[in-house]
Amino acid sequence: MEGLEHDGDAFVIPKVHEHLTSLATVIPLQLISYYAALHRDCDVDKPRNLAKSVTVE
């Protein structure tokens, strides 16, 4: 990923304005979660233990 360095067991996020820190952090973490789920052969489009909370009649 461009702008994201991998240093062993740590990921270095580029320095950004403090208001953009959460955005710069969340996107790489979501990608890590996505690829970890794929590696574990989990269906990323149908998460397990997800209860339907809204019903439309």
C-alpha positions as CSV (number, residue, x, y, z in Angstrom):
1,M,0.0,0.0,0.0
2,E,1.3,3.4,-0.9
3,G,2.2,5.6,2.1
4,L,2.0,2.7,4.6
5,E,5.3,1.2,5.7
6,H,5.6,-2.3,7.2
7,D,8.3,-2.6,9.9
8,G,8.3,-6.1,11.2
9,D,5.2,-6.4,13.5
10,A,4.4,-2.7,13.2
11,F,2.7,-0.5,10.6
12,V,3.9,3.1,10.3
13,I,1.1,5.5,9.4
14,P,2.2,8.7,7.7
15,K,1.9,11.9,9.7
16,V,-1.2,13.8,8.9
17,H,-3.2,16.7,10.4
18,E,-4.7,15.7,13.7
19,H,-8.2,15.9,12.3
20,L,-7.3,13.3,9.7
21,T,-5.5,10.9,12.0
22,S,-8.5,8.6,12.5
23,L,-9.1,8.4,8.7
24,A,-5.5,7.6,8.1
25,T,-5.6,4.8,10.7
26,V,-9.0,3.2,10.1
27,I,-8.5,2.4,6.4
28,P,-5.3,0.4,6.8
29,L,-6.8,-1.4,9.8
30,Q,-9.9,-2.3,7.8
31,L,-7.6,-3.7,5.0
32,I,-5.7,-5.7,7.6
33,S,-8.9,-7.2,8.9
34,Y,-10.2,-7.9,5.4
35,Y,-7.1,-9.8,4.4
36,A,-6.9,-11.6,7.8
37,A,-10.4,-12.9,7.3
38,L,-9.6,-14.0,3.7
39,H,-6.5,-15.8,5.0
40,R,-8.7,-17.6,7.6
41,D,-11.2,-18.6,4.8
42,C,-14.0,-16.6,6.4
43,D,-16.8,-15.3,4.2
44,V,-16.3,-11.5,4.5
45,D,-19.7,-10.8,2.9
46,K,-21.6,-13.0,5.5
47,P,-20.1,-12.5,8.9
48,R,-21.0,-15.2,11.5
49,N,-23.0,-14.4,14.7
50,L,-24.6,-11.3,13.1
51,A,-28.1,-11.0,14.2
52,K,-30.7,-9.3,12.1
53,S,-31.8,-6.3,14.1
54,V,-34.1,-4.4,11.6
55,T,-37.1,-5.9,9.8
56,V,-39.1,-4.2,7.2
57,E,-42.7,-5.3,6.5
